[in-house]
Amino acid sequence: MRGFLNKLVSRSLSVAGKWQHQQLRRLNIHEYQGAQLMGKYGINVPKGVAVASLHHVKKAVQYVFPNESELVVKSQVLAGGRGLGKFKNGFQGGVHIVMADKVEETAGKMLGQILVTKQTGSQGKIVSKVYLCEKLSLVNEMYFAIMLDRTTAGPLIIACKKGGTSIEDLAEKFPDLIIKVPIDVFKGITDEDALRVVDGLSPKVADRNDSIEQVKKLYKLFCESDCTMLEINPIAETSDKQLVAADAKLNFDDNAAFRQKEIFALRDPTQEDPREVAAAKADLNYIGLDGEIGCMVNGAGLAMATMDIIKLHGGTPANFLDVGGNASEEQVVEAFKILTSDDKVKAILVNIFGGIMKCDVIASGIVNAAKQVALKVPVVVRLEGTNVDQGKRILKESGMALITAEDLDDAAEKAVKASAS
C-alpha cells in the first residue's frame, strides 16, 4: 500500500540502484496503534481491538462485538500486502472477513505464525497480535496521504477518488486522478487547502463540511506527532455517510523521539531488522540492505560513495554503516559482529579516511573483532589519514589474512572479486 509514496520519495533518495528505497528510516507502528492515535484526534476509525491470544480473541468477540455477525480479522505485521500474503503454515491471506463464530479459528491460524508478503521478503514476519474490527458497509473507497515533499519544502497532501491496493497502477494509468495539495508549513492548512483535497477525493455521500474537518484533523495529527508519512488506503465512505480511515499506515521522524516519547514507546523491535536494532544499541548508523558486500566506513558521505563504487564494479552493498568520527574500539567490534551476522555477506570492505576518526583505533577494533568473531569471509581494508602508519602496523603484526587496498577504487574492485570467489 505504501508503494506509491515510496516511488515518489525514492526518486530523490536513489543513490546506487533499485535497493536504495530500503534506506528510508522512520518509526513504523502497527495498524491498531495508528487507529488508536487517530481516534484521539477525532478522526473516524472502525471500532476495533488488538488481541494477542485466543483467550482474548474469544473475550473480545463476546464483550466488544456482542451484536456483530461478521468481523474483520487482520494480522498485525509492519509490512504491506497482508491480504495477499501467505503464512508459512500454509494458511492463505493475512486479512479475513469471517462470521463471528469463526473468528477464533481464523485467529488461531495467524497468531504466532510467520506471514510472508511482497514486502517482508522470504523470511516473513511473526504475527504477535491480530486486530479484530467491525465490518463496515462501504459505499466508496478513496486514497489519502500526507508526506514530506522536498520540492515544496513542506507537507504535501495526496488525494485520489479511487482507492485500494491498486493505487500504483492508478497513478501510472490515470495520473489526472492524483491530486497534490502542498501546504504552507508556516500558515498551516487552510479551508481552501482542505476543500481542494476533498474535491480530489470526490466523496459521493459523506457530508462535505464534515469531510473538510476530517482532513484538517489528519493534518493536525501529521504535524503534532512529527509524522514523516500518513497514508490511508482506503479512506472510505460508509452507508451512514461517514468518512472513515479504514486502513492507515503512519511513520514518524526518528529525530523527534525526544519529544514523542509516548509514540516511540510503541516501537515493536520484533518487527524490525535485528541488525538495525543491535546497531542502534551500539549507537551505530546502520541500515541493512540486500547485497553481499558488508561495508564499514566513517562518514555518511564516504559511506554513500563506497556503496556507489561497489555498485559500479558490479557488486551490491549489504548495508550502510557509518561508524562516525569518534567511534570507540568497542563500537568497531560491535560493527563487525553485526556485519558477520548477515548470512548474505560474502566479503567485508573497511574504508576509513582518518580525520577525527583515527586509523589505529579502527585497526585495533578489527583485530579485537577477529578474536571475538570467527571471520569466515575475506576482509578488504583501505586506511588513509590520521595515524595510518600505526594502523597498518597493527594490522600487519596481527597476523590476520587481510586484503589491503591503496585507494577506494582498488578496494571496491578487490571486495567485489573476493565476494565472488
C-alpha positions in Angstrom: 0.0 0.0 0.0 2.9 2.3 0.5 4.4 1.6 -2.9 3.1 4.8 -4.5 4.6 7.1 -1.8 7.8 5.1 -1.8 8.1 5.7 -5.5 7.7 9.5 -5.0 10.3 9.6 -2.2 12.8 7.2 -3.7 13.3 9.4 -6.8 15.2 12.0 -4.7 16.9 9.4 -2.5 18.2 6.9 -5.0 22.0 6.6 -4.8 23.2 3.3 -6.1 20.3 1.4 -7.7 17.0 -0.2 -7.0 17.8 -1.4 -3.5 18.2 2.2 -2.2 14.4 2.6 -1.4 15.1 0.4 1.7 17.1 3.2 3.3 14.2 5.2 4.5 14.5 5.4 8.3 11.5 6.1 10.4 9.4 4.7 13.2 6.6 2.5 11.9 3.7 1.5 14.1 1.1 -1.2 13.8 -2.3 -0.6 12.3 -4.2 -0.9 15.6 -1.8 1.6 17.2 -2.4 4.1 14.4 -6.1 3.7 14.7 -5.9 4.5 18.4 -3.8 7.6 17.8 -6.2 8.8 15.1 -9.1 8.3 17.4 -7.5 10.6 19.9 -7.6 13.4 17.2 -11.3 12.8 16.5 -10.6 11.0 13.2 -13.3 8.4 12.3 -11.9 4.9 12.5 -13.6 1.5 12.7 -14.3 0.0 16.1 -11.6 -2.5 16.8 -9.4 -4.2 19.4 -6.0 -5.9 19.2 -5.5 -9.2 20.9 -2.5 -11.5 21.5 -4.1 -14.8 22.5 -7.1 -17.0 21.6 -8.4 -16.5 25.1 -8.6 -12.7 24.5 -10.0 -13.3 21.0 -12.9 -15.1 22.5 -13.5 -12.5 25.1 -13.3 -9.7 22.6 -15.9 -11.3 20.3 -18.2 -11.9 23.4 -17.9 -8.5 25.0 -16.6 -5.9 22.5 -18.6 -7.2 19.5 -21.7 -8.9 21.0 -24.1 -7.9 18.2 -21.8 -8.3 15.2 -22.5 -11.2 12.9 -19.2 -10.7 10.9 -15.8 -9.3 11.8 -12.6 -8.5 10.1 -9.5 -10.3 11.4 -6.3 -8.6 10.5 -2.8 -9.9 11.2 -0.5 -7.2 12.6 2.8 -7.0 10.9 4.8 -4.0 9.8 4.5 -4.7 6.1 2.1 -4.2 3.2 0.4 -6.8 1.1 -1.1 -8.7 4.1 -4.3 -9.6 2.3 -2.4 -11.4 -0.5 0.2 -12.8 1.9 0.7 -16.4 2.9 1.6 -17.9 6.2 4.4 -20.5 6.4 1.9 -22.9 7.9 0.1 -22.8 4.6 -2.8 -20.5 5.6 -3.6 -18.1 2.8 -4.1 -14.4 3.5 -3.4 -12.1 6.5 -6.8 -10.3 6.4 -10.1 -12.2 6.5 -13.8 -11.3 6.8 -15.4 -14.1 8.7 -18.5 -15.0 10.7 -18.3 -14.2 14.4 -18.2 -17.9 15.3 -15.2 -18.4 13.0 -13.1 -15.6 14.4 -11.3 -17.7 17.0 -10.5 -20.4 14.4 -9.1 -17.9 11.9 -7.1 -16.0 14.5 -5.6 -19.3 15.7 -4.1 -19.8 12.2 -2.4 -16.4 12.4 -1.2 -15.8 16.0 2.4 -16.9 16.5 2.8 -17.7 12.8 5.1 -16.3 10.1 3.4 -14.2 7.4 5.2 -13.7 4.1 4.1 -10.8 1.9 5.6 -9.0 -1.1 7.2 -6.5 1.4 8.6 -8.9 4.1 10.9 -10.9 2.0 11.0 -14.7 2.1 11.8 -14.7 5.8 8.4 -13.2 6.6 7.4 -11.5 9.9 5.8 -13.1 13.0 2.2 -12.2 13.9 2.1 -11.5 17.6 -1.3 -9.8 17.5 -4.4 -9.7 15.4 -6.7 -6.7 15.1 -10.4 -7.5 15.3 -12.6 -4.8 13.6 -16.2 -4.3 12.9 -17.1 -4.9 9.3 -18.0 -1.6 7.7 -20.6 -1.1 5.0 -18.6 0.8 2.5 -20.1 2.6 -0.5 -16.9 4.2 -1.9 -13.2 3.8 -1.4 -10.6 6.6 -2.0 -6.9 7.3 -1.3 -5.4 9.9 1.1 -1.8 10.5 2.2 0.4 13.2 3.6 4.1 13.1 3.0 7.1 15.5 3.3 7.9 17.0 -0.1 11.4 18.3 -0.8 10.2 20.3 -3.8 7.9 22.5 -1.8 9.9 22.1 1.4 6.8 21.2 3.4 3.9 18.7 3.8 2.2 17.5 0.6 -1.4 16.0 0.7 -2.2 13.5 -2.0 -5.8 12.5 -2.8 -7.4 10.3 -5.3 -11.1 9.5 -5.8 -10.2 5.8 -6.3 -8.5 3.8 -3.5 -7.4 0.3 -2.7 -4.3 -1.7 -3.3 -4.1 -0.7 -7.0 -3.0 2.9 -6.2 0.3 2.4 -8.0 -1.5 1.3 -11.2 -3.9 4.2 -11.0 -1.0 6.7 -10.7 0.5 5.3 -13.9 -2.7 4.8 -15.9 -4.7 7.8 -14.7 -2.3 10.5 -13.4 -5.0 13.1 -13.7 -6.9 11.4 -10.8 -4.0 12.1 -8.4 -4.5 15.5 -6.7 -1.5 17.0 -4.9 -2.0 19.9 -2.5 1.2 21.5 -1.0 0.7 23.0 2.5 2.5 26.1 3.6 4.2 24.9 6.7 4.1 28.4 8.3 0.4 29.1 7.6 -0.8 25.6 8.2 -3.7 24.0 6.3 -6.4 26.5 5.2 -10.1 25.9 4.4 -9.2 26.3 0.8 -6.5 23.7 1.0 -8.8 21.2 2.7 -11.5 21.9 0.1 -9.1 21.1 -2.7 -8.3 17.8 -1.0 -12.0 16.9 -0.6 -12.6 17.9 -4.2 -9.8 15.4 -5.1 -11.4 12.7 -3.1 -14.8 13.4 -4.6 -17.0 11.9 -1.9 -20.4 10.7 -3.0 -22.4 10.6 0.2 -20.2 12.0 3.0 -21.0 15.5 4.2 -18.7 18.0 2.6 -18.1 20.1 5.6 -17.5 17.1 7.9 -15.0 15.8 5.3 -13.1 19.1 5.4 -12.9 18.8 9.1 -11.6 15.3 8.9 -8.8 16.4 6.5 -7.8 19.2 8.9 -7.7 16.7 11.8 -5.5 14.4 9.8 -3.1 17.3 9.0 -3.1 18.3 12.7 -2.1 14.7 13.6 0.6 14.7 11.0 2.2 17.8 12.3 1.8 17.4 16.1 3.0 13.8 16.0 6.1 14.5 13.8 4.9 12.2 11.1 7.0 11.6 8.0 4.2 9.9 6.3 0.5 9.3 6.9 -1.3 7.0 4.4 -4.9 6.0 4.4 -5.8 3.4 1.8 -8.7 3.3 1.7 -10.2 6.3 3.2 -13.8 5.3 2.7 -17.4 6.4 2.8 -19.8 4.3 4.8 -23.5 3.7 4.3 -24.3 6.1 7.2 -22.5 8.9 5.3 -19.3 9.0 7.4 -15.7 9.5 6.0 -13.7 6.7 7.7 -10.0 5.9 7.8 -10.5 2.2 7.0 -6.8 1.3 7.0 -3.8 3.5 7.8 0.0 3.5 7.9 1.9 6.1 9.9 5.6 6.7 10.1 7.4 9.1 12.5 10.6 11.0 12.4 13.3 9.3 14.5 14.8 12.7 15.3 11.6 13.6 17.2 11.9 10.7 19.6 12.9 13.0 22.4 9.6 14.8 22.3 7.3 12.0 21.2 8.1 9.6 24.0 4.6 8.0 24.1 4.6 7.3 20.4 8.1 5.9 20.3 7.3 3.7 23.2 5.0 1.9 20.7 8.1 0.6 18.7 8.0 -3.1 18.1 11.6 -4.3 17.7 10.4 -7.9 16.9 9.2 -6.4 13.5 12.5 -4.7 12.8 15.7 -5.9 11.2 17.6 -7.4 14.2 20.9 -6.0 12.8 19.5 -2.4 12.9 18.2 -3.0 16.5 21.7 -4.1 17.6 23.3 -1.2 15.8 21.0 1.3 17.5 22.0 -0.1 20.9 25.7 0.4 20.0 25.0 3.9 18.7 26.0 3.0 15.1 24.4 4.4 12.0 23.4 1.1 10.2 20.9 0.3 7.5 20.5 -3.3 6.3 20.3 -3.9 2.5 20.2 -7.0 0.3 23.7 -7.2 -1.1 26.7 -9.4 -0.5 29.5 -6.9 0.5 29.4 -5.7 4.0 30.6 -2.1 4.5 32.2 -0.3 7.4 33.0 3.3 6.7 33.5 6.5 8.7 31.3 9.4 7.5 28.0 9.2 5.7 29.3 10.8 2.5 32.2 8.4 2.2 29.8 5.5 3.1 27.5 6.5 0.2 30.4 6.9 -2.2 31.7 3.4 -1.1 28.3 1.9 -1.9 28.3 3.7 -5.3 31.7 2.4 -6.3 30.9 -1.1 -5.2 27.8 -1.0 -7.5 30.0 0.5 -10.3 32.3 -2.5 -10.1 29.4 -5.0 -10.3 28.8 -5.7 -6.7 26.0 -4.9 -4.3 26.4 -3.5 -0.8 24.9 -5.4 2.1 24.5 -2.4 4.3 25.1 1.3 5.0 27.3 1.5 8.1 28.8 4.8 9.3 30.9 4.3 12.5 31.2 8.1 12.8 34.1 10.3 13.6 34.5 9.4 17.2 33.8 5.6 17.4 35.4 3.6 20.2 37.2 0.3 19.8 34.2 -1.4 21.3 31.9 0.1 18.7 34.1 -1.2 15.9 34.0 -4.7 17.4 30.2 -4.5 17.6 30.1 -3.3 14.0 32.0 -6.4 12.9 29.6 -8.6 14.9 26.7 -7.1 13.0 28.3 -7.4 9.6 29.3 -11.1 10.2 25.8 -11.9 11.5 24.4 -11.4 8.0 24.5 -14.7 6.1 24.4 -13.0 2.7 27.7 -11.2 3.3 30.4 -12.8 1.2 33.1 -10.1 1.8 33.7 -7.1 4.1 35.1 -3.8 2.9 36.5 -1.4 5.6 37.1 2.1 4.2 38.5 4.6 6.6 39.7 8.1 6.0 41.1 9.2 9.3 40.3 12.7 10.3 38.8 12.8 13.7 38.5 9.0 13.5 42.0 7.6 13.9 43.2 4.7 11.8 44.9 2.9 14.7 41.6 2.8 16.6 39.9 1.2 13.7 42.8 -1.3 13.2 42.7 -2.3 16.9 38.9 -2.8 16.6 39.4 -5.0 13.6 42.0 -7.1 15.4 39.9 -7.5 18.5 36.8 -8.3 16.5 38.7 -11.1 14.8 39.5 -12.5 18.2 35.8 -12.5 19.2 34.1 -13.2 15.9 35.0 -16.1 13.6 35.7 -14.2 10.4 34.7 -16.6 7.6 34.7 -14.1 4.8 37.6 -12.1 3.3 38.1 -8.6 4.6 39.4 -5.8 2.4 40.9 -2.8 4.3 41.7 0.7 3.0 43.1 3.1 5.5 44.2 6.7 5.0 44.7 9.7 7.2 45.4 10.2 10.9 47.7 7.6 12.4 47.6 5.5 9.2 51.1 4.1 9.7 50.2 2.9 13.2 47.0 1.4 11.9 48.7 -0.5 9.1 51.4 -1.8 11.5 48.7 -3.1 14.0 47.0 -5.0 11.2 50.3 -6.4 9.8 51.5 -7.5 13.2 48.1 -9.2 14.0 48.8 -12.0 11.6 45.4 -11.7 10.1 44.8 -12.6 6.4 43.6 -9.2 5.3 43.4 -7.8 1.8 44.9 -4.3 1.7 44.0 -1.7 -0.8 45.7 1.6 -1.9 42.6 3.6 -2.7 38.8 3.4 -2.8 38.7 2.1 -6.4 41.2 -0.6 -5.7 39.3 -1.6 -2.5 36.0 -1.9 -4.2 37.4 -3.9 -7.1 39.1 -6.3 -4.6 35.9 -6.6 -2.5 33.8 -7.5 -5.5 36.3 -10.0 -6.6 36.6 -11.5 -3.1 32.8 -11.8 -2.8 32.6 -13.8 -6.0 35.3 -16.3 -5.1 
